Amino acid sequence: MFRTDVAALRSVATRSISPENFTGRKGGGGRAVEGTGAGPARDLGQGWKVSPSVEIPAGATFDLAQIEGPGRITHVWLTTHTDHWRSLLLRAFWDGASEPAVEVPVGDFFGQGWGEFAQLSSSMVAVNPQGGFNSYWPMPFREAAHLTVENLGTETAVVYYQVTYETGTGAAGDDAGYLHAQWRRSNPLPDAVTHPILTGVEGHGHYVGTYLAWGVNSSGWWGEGEMKFYLDGDLGTERGADGGEDGGFPTICGTGTEDYFGGAWNFDVPGAGYTAFTTPYLGLHQVLRPDGLYRSQQRFGMYRWHVADPIHFAEDLSVEVQALGWRSGHRYLPLHDDIASTAFFYLDRPTAQRPETPGADALEVL
């Protein structure tokens, strides 16, 4: 869907932005004479890893990349200390828009919402020891791209990064949508209410990915809830304040949380319990088990990339997930879990309805 024939010769140019070439200009790499590596390079001088990273002070926003279009970002690599995975906020603005299309904590954008490393080996996101973040989500733009990182934490963050992109008239693609990514958290989820993953996105596009950082606040199995996709007028009127179904019914409704992420029967392998797995398009790549002392609940990381099976919509899209366990009498139990979701979708416009920007307290892993 997104890939070009690797053997095809195309009229584009490849450029890359990093602390060794802040603008990505041709022949602009390795010219630094000052930077975070100036001390170690003092005997070697210019060209010898003088500026491999940047320091982002608490409360500051750093311009990761500013690119004039048309173009397409093809790869983002980034790393920073685990302490900053939830306190750094990644944003992307397309074609001069004043509102970001991407606004997600750095860790969650790369499937690492709990601030602890978990190997993730997939087609669109790869996270490798110890916190090497890689994104292969195509990010086309027609006029300009602007990527920023804001430090909402209380300490300076050291960030290493590289943004690789193509420029030229054929880079964006006439029919390409703009990448959007939105983050939401319910902590704890109110009683008998679904967790909203997307709400009221308008336009023509397709949904391409879900990452959930799910913290369980009760005993027993937690993943009986369904994933629901409301497409092109399914909701009809506004949903009730209690999250009930009075607004309409979804076109796409799954059969359980673990089913949506490609597993089955509670991810529970007899004799082994919860079993992590990571594949090109879906996985349960993180299982954090209680240690009996300070970690009282289990926590999970799950992803599904709809690359081979995108969910198309022509007018509008809303997405939600239920949180259900079991209670006596073989009855469902609505759960009050800590659920943080990141939704990825392409849209025919550079801005969309999005949640309020989270503050540091809303992002914190407690």
C-alpha positions as CSV (number, residue, x, y, z in Angstrom):
1,M,0.0,0.0,0.0
2,F,2.7,2.5,1.0
3,R,5.7,0.8,-0.6
4,T,7.2,1.6,-4.0
5,D,9.0,-0.9,-6.1
6,V,12.5,-0.9,-4.6
7,A,14.0,-1.3,-8.1
8,A,12.2,1.7,-9.6
9,L,14.2,4.7,-10.3
10,R,12.4,7.9,-9.2
11,S,13.0,11.6,-9.7
12,V,13.5,12.4,-6.0
13,A,16.4,13.4,-3.8
14,T,17.1,11.9,-0.3
15,R,18.0,14.2,2.5
16,S,18.4,13.7,6.3
17,I,18.2,16.0,9.3
18,S,20.2,15.3,12.5
19,P,22.2,17.2,15.1
20,E,25.1,16.9,12.6
21,N,23.0,18.6,9.8
22,F,20.2,20.6,11.3
23,T,18.8,21.8,7.9
24,G,19.4,18.6,5.9
25,R,21.1,20.6,3.2
26,K,23.3,18.9,0.6
27,G,26.8,18.7,1.8
28,G,25.8,20.1,5.2
29,G,26.6,17.1,7.4
30,G,29.6,16.8,9.8
31,R,30.4,20.5,9.8
32,A,29.8,21.2,13.5
33,V,32.6,22.7,15.5
34,E,30.5,22.8,18.8
35,G,27.9,20.5,20.3
36,T,27.4,17.7,22.8
37,G,30.4,15.7,21.4
38,A,32.8,18.6,21.3
39,G,34.6,17.4,24.4
40,P,35.3,13.8,23.3
41,A,36.2,15.1,19.8
42,R,38.6,17.8,21.1
43,D,41.7,15.9,19.8
44,L,40.1,15.2,16.4
45,G,38.2,18.3,15.5
46,Q,35.5,19.0,12.9
47,G,33.9,16.0,11.2
48,W,34.5,13.7,14.2
49,K,31.1,13.4,15.9
50,V,31.1,16.9,17.3
51,S,27.3,17.2,17.5
52,P,25.5,13.8,17.8
53,S,22.6,15.0,20.1
54,V,20.8,18.0,21.5
55,E,19.8,19.0,25.0
56,I,16.2,20.1,25.5
57,P,15.7,22.0,28.8
58,A,12.6,21.4,30.9
59,G,9.7,23.4,29.5
60,A,11.4,24.0,26.2
61,T,10.3,23.0,22.6
62,F,12.9,22.0,20.1
63,D,12.5,22.1,16.3
64,L,13.4,18.5,15.3
65,A,12.9,19.2,11.5
66,Q,11.7,22.0,9.3
67,I,11.4,21.0,5.6
68,E,10.1,22.8,2.6
69,G,8.0,20.7,0.3
70,P,6.8,18.8,-1.6
71,G,8.3,15.8,0.2
72,R,7.8,12.7,2.2
73,I,9.5,11.7,5.5
74,T,10.4,8.0,5.1
75,H,12.2,7.2,8.4
76,V,12.5,8.7,11.9
77,W,15.1,7.4,14.3
78,L,15.2,8.8,17.9
79,T,16.5,7.8,21.3
80,T,16.5,9.4,24.7
81,H,16.7,8.2,28.3
82,T,13.7,6.1,29.5
83,D,12.9,8.7,32.1
84,H,11.7,11.0,29.2
85,W,9.7,8.6,27.1
86,R,6.4,9.9,28.6
87,S,7.4,13.5,29.3
88,L,8.6,14.4,25.7
89,L,5.7,15.3,23.4
90,L,6.2,14.7,19.7
91,R,4.3,17.0,17.2
92,A,4.1,17.2,13.5
93,F,2.6,20.1,11.5
94,W,1.9,19.7,7.8
95,D,1.8,22.5,5.1
96,G,2.0,25.4,7.5
97,A,-1.0,24.4,9.7
98,S,-1.1,26.0,13.1
99,E,-2.5,22.9,14.7
100,P,-0.5,19.6,14.9
101,A,-1.6,16.5,13.0
102,V,0.6,14.4,15.3
103,E,0.7,15.1,19.1
104,V,1.8,12.0,21.0
105,P,4.3,11.3,23.8
106,V,7.5,10.1,22.3
107,G,7.3,6.7,24.0
108,D,3.7,6.0,23.0
109,F,4.4,7.0,19.3
110,F,6.9,4.1,19.3
111,G,4.9,1.7,21.3
112,Q,6.7,2.2,24.6
113,G,4.1,3.9,26.9
114,W,5.3,2.5,30.2
115,G,8.8,3.9,30.2
116,E,10.3,0.4,30.1
117,F,11.9,-1.1,27.0
118,A,10.1,-3.8,25.1
119,Q,11.4,-5.2,21.8
120,L,8.9,-4.3,19.0
121,S,9.6,-5.8,15.6
122,S,7.0,-4.7,13.1
123,S,6.7,-3.3,9.6
124,M,6.0,0.3,10.6
125,V,7.7,0.6,14.0
126,A,10.8,-1.1,15.3
127,V,12.2,-0.5,18.8
128,N,15.5,-2.2,19.5
129,P,17.9,-2.4,22.6
130,Q,18.1,-0.1,24.5
131,G,15.4,2.2,23.2
132,G,16.3,2.7,19.6
133,F,13.1,4.1,18.2
134,N,12.4,3.7,14.5
135,S,9.3,4.8,12.6
136,Y,8.6,3.9,9.0
137,W,5.2,5.6,8.8
138,P,5.2,7.5,5.5
139,M,4.7,11.2,6.2
140,P,3.9,13.0,2.9
141,F,3.5,16.8,2.7
142,R,2.9,19.2,-0.2
143,E,4.3,22.5,1.1
144,A,6.2,22.0,4.4
145,A,6.8,19.8,7.3
146,H,7.6,20.9,10.9
147,L,8.4,18.3,13.6
148,T,8.9,19.4,17.2
149,V,9.6,17.9,20.6
150,E,8.4,19.6,23.8
151,N,9.9,18.7,27.2
152,L,7.1,18.6,29.7
153,G,9.4,17.1,32.4
154,T,11.5,18.8,35.1
155,E,14.9,17.7,33.8
156,T,16.9,18.5,30.7
157,A,16.5,15.7,28.1
158,V,19.3,14.6,25.8
159,V,17.9,13.5,22.5
160,Y,19.6,11.8,19.5
161,Y,17.6,11.8,16.3
162,Q,17.7,11.5,12.5
163,V,14.8,12.4,10.1
164,T,15.2,11.0,6.6
165,Y,13.0,12.3,3.8
166,E,12.6,12.6,0.1
167,T,12.1,15.9,-1.8
168,G,10.9,16.5,-5.3
169,T,7.6,16.7,-7.2
170,G,7.1,12.9,-7.1
171,A,7.8,12.6,-3.4
172,A,4.4,13.4,-1.9
173,G,2.1,11.7,-4.3
174,D,-1.1,13.2,-5.7
175,D,-3.4,10.9,-3.8
176,A,-1.5,10.8,-0.5
177,G,-3.2,11.7,2.8
178,Y,-1.5,13.4,5.7
179,L,-0.4,11.2,8.7
180,H,-2.3,11.9,11.9
181,A,-1.6,10.4,15.3
182,Q,-3.7,11.2,18.5
183,W,-3.1,10.1,22.1
184,R,-5.8,9.7,24.7
185,R,-5.8,8.4,28.2
186,S,-8.5,7.2,30.6
187,N,-7.1,6.8,34.1
188,P,-9.1,5.3,35.6
189,L,-11.8,4.6,33.1
190,P,-15.2,5.6,34.6
191,D,-17.8,2.9,35.3
192,A,-19.5,1.3,32.3
193,V,-17.9,3.8,29.9
194,T,-15.9,3.0,26.7
195,H,-12.4,4.4,26.2
196,P,-12.4,6.8,23.2
197,I,-9.6,6.2,20.7
198,L,-10.8,8.6,18.1
199,T,-13.7,11.0,18.3
200,G,-15.5,12.7,15.5
201,V,-12.7,12.9,12.9
202,E,-14.1,14.4,9.7
203,G,-12.9,14.0,6.2
204,H,-11.8,11.3,3.7
205,G,-9.2,8.9,4.9
206,H,-8.2,5.5,6.3
207,Y,-7.3,4.3,9.7
208,V,-4.0,2.5,9.9
209,G,-2.9,1.7,13.4
210,T,-3.7,1.3,17.2
211,Y,-1.3,1.1,20.1
212,L,-2.6,0.6,23.6
213,A,-0.8,0.9,26.9
214,W,-3.2,-1.0,29.2
215,G,-2.8,-1.0,33.0
216,V,-5.1,-3.5,34.8
217,N,-6.5,-2.3,38.1
218,S,-8.3,-5.5,39.1
219,S,-7.7,-9.2,39.3
220,G,-8.6,-11.7,36.5
221,W,-8.8,-11.4,32.8
222,W,-9.3,-7.9,31.5
223,G,-9.7,-8.1,27.7
224,E,-13.3,-9.2,26.9
225,G,-14.1,-5.7,25.5
226,E,-14.8,-5.1,21.8
227,M,-13.2,-2.6,19.4
228,K,-15.7,-0.6,17.5
229,F,-15.4,1.6,14.4
230,Y,-18.1,4.1,13.6
231,L,-17.9,5.0,9.9
232,D,-19.6,7.7,7.8
233,G,-22.6,8.7,9.9
234,D,-22.9,5.5,12.1
235,L,-23.2,7.6,15.2
236,G,-26.1,9.7,13.9
237,T,-26.8,11.9,16.9
238,E,-24.4,12.7,19.7
239,R,-23.6,9.9,22.0
240,G,-24.9,10.1,25.5
241,A,-22.8,11.4,28.3
242,D,-22.8,7.9,29.9
243,G,-21.1,6.5,26.8
244,G,-24.3,4.5,25.9
245,E,-25.3,3.3,22.5
246,D,-28.1,5.8,21.9
247,G,-26.2,7.5,19.1
248,G,-26.0,4.5,16.8
249,F,-24.2,1.3,16.1
250,P,-20.8,0.6,14.5
251,T,-20.1,-0.8,11.1
252,I,-17.1,-2.7,12.3
253,C,-17.3,-4.5,15.7
254,G,-14.7,-6.9,17.0
255,T,-15.1,-9.9,19.3
256,G,-12.6,-9.1,22.0
257,T,-9.5,-7.1,22.8
258,E,-7.0,-9.9,22.3
259,D,-8.8,-10.9,19.1
260,Y,-8.3,-7.5,17.6
261,F,-4.6,-7.6,18.4
262,G,-4.3,-11.0,16.7
263,G,-4.3,-13.3,19.7
264,A,-6.8,-15.6,21.3
265,W,-8.0,-17.1,24.6
266,N,-6.6,-14.3,26.8
267,F,-3.0,-14.5,25.3
268,D,-2.7,-17.3,27.9
269,V,-0.5,-20.2,26.8
270,P,-1.2,-23.1,29.2
271,G,1.6,-23.4,31.6
272,A,3.2,-20.1,30.5
273,G,0.5,-17.5,31.2
274,Y,0.4,-14.3,29.3
275,T,2.8,-14.7,26.3
276,A,4.3,-11.7,24.5
277,F,4.7,-11.8,20.7
278,T,5.7,-9.3,18.0
279,T,4.9,-9.7,14.3
280,P,5.0,-7.3,11.2
281,Y,1.4,-6.1,11.7
282,L,0.3,-6.9,15.3
283,G,1.4,-8.0,18.6
284,L,1.4,-8.1,22.4
285,H,5.0,-7.0,22.7
286,Q,5.0,-6.0,26.4
287,V,3.9,-7.8,29.5
288,L,4.9,-6.2,32.8
289,R,4.0,-8.5,35.7
290,P,3.6,-7.5,39.4
291,D,6.7,-8.1,41.5
292,G,4.7,-8.5,44.7
293,L,6.2,-5.4,46.3
294,Y,5.7,-2.1,44.5
295,R,4.0,-3.0,41.2
296,S,0.5,-3.9,42.2
297,Q,-1.1,-4.3,38.7
298,Q,-0.1,-5.9,35.4
299,R,0.6,-3.7,32.4
300,F,0.5,-4.5,28.8
301,G,1.6,-3.0,25.4
302,M,-0.3,-4.0,22.2
303,Y,-0.3,-2.8,18.6
304,R,-2.1,-3.5,15.4
305,W,-1.1,-1.8,12.1
306,H,-3.9,-1.8,9.5
307,V,-1.4,-1.6,6.6
308,A,-2.6,-4.7,4.7
309,D,-6.2,-4.0,5.9
310,P,-6.8,-0.2,6.2
311,I,-10.2,0.9,7.4
312,H,-11.5,3.4,4.9
313,F,-13.9,6.2,5.6
314,A,-15.4,8.8,3.3
315,E,-16.9,11.3,5.8
316,D,-16.1,10.7,9.4
317,L,-14.7,8.2,11.9
318,S,-14.9,7.5,15.6
319,V,-13.2,4.5,17.4
320,E,-13.6,3.1,20.9
321,V,-12.6,0.1,23.0
322,Q,-14.5,-1.5,25.8
323,A,-12.8,-2.7,29.0
324,L,-14.5,-5.8,30.3
325,G,-13.6,-8.6,32.7
326,W,-15.7,-11.2,34.5
327,R,-17.7,-11.3,37.7
328,S,-19.8,-14.0,39.4
329,G,-22.6,-15.7,37.5
330,H,-20.6,-15.6,34.3
331,R,-21.4,-11.9,33.8
332,Y,-19.2,-9.2,32.3
333,L,-17.6,-6.8,34.7
334,P,-16.9,-3.2,33.4
335,L,-13.4,-2.3,34.4
336,H,-11.8,0.9,35.7
337,D,-8.4,0.4,34.1
338,D,-5.6,2.8,33.0
339,I,-5.8,2.9,29.2
340,A,-3.7,5.1,27.0
341,S,-4.2,4.8,23.2
342,T,-2.4,6.1,20.2
343,A,-4.4,6.1,16.9
344,F,-2.7,6.5,13.5
345,F,-4.7,7.5,10.4
346,Y,-4.3,9.2,7.1
347,L,-6.6,12.1,6.2
348,D,-7.3,14.3,3.2
349,R,-6.4,17.5,5.2
350,P,-3.5,18.5,7.5
351,T,-5.7,19.1,10.6
352,A,-8.4,17.2,12.4
353,Q,-10.5,17.4,15.6
354,R,-8.2,16.3,18.4
355,P,-8.1,16.1,22.2
356,E,-6.7,18.8,24.4
357,T,-2.9,18.8,24.7
358,P,-2.1,16.7,27.8
359,G,-0.1,18.1,30.7
360,A,2.7,16.5,32.5
361,D,0.4,15.0,35.2
362,A,-1.9,13.5,32.6
363,L,1.1,11.8,31.0
364,E,2.8,10.5,34.1
365,V,3.1,6.8,34.7
366,L,2.1,6.3,38.3
